[in-house]
Amino acid sequence: MLEFILNLLFGCSHRRTTFPLTPTRKSSGHPLPRTTRLGTYVACLDCGKELAYDWDEMRVSGPALPRPNAPEAQPSFR
């Protein structure tokens, strides 16, 4: 709650954003990497924050969905 109020008072207004981006699969049929964000989003050009975008309403709909956790690297032994 406190973060919301501070961000409201002193945070970025997110007025300058990229065109809506939707990650897609490659034409070769390989699935997306696990670290790729799902869903359409825009990025703020001032602060870099990613925000969810709703194509039906054609506006920013809130914070973007978090990226799935990447698998941990396993040590290799020889």
HUHU-V32421 format. One record per pair of residues at least 24 apart in sequence whose C-alpha atoms are under 8 Angstrom apart, sorted by the first residue. I is the first residue (numbers start at 0). J is the second residue. Records with the same first field share a line. If there is no record, write none. Layout:
I = J  J
This chain:
11 = 45  46
13 = 43  44  45  46
14 = 43
15 = 43  44  45
16 = 41  42  43  44
17 = 41  42  43  44
19 = 52
33 = 66  67  68  69
34 = 66  67  68  69
35 = 66  67
36 = 64  65  66  67
37 = 64  66
38 = 64
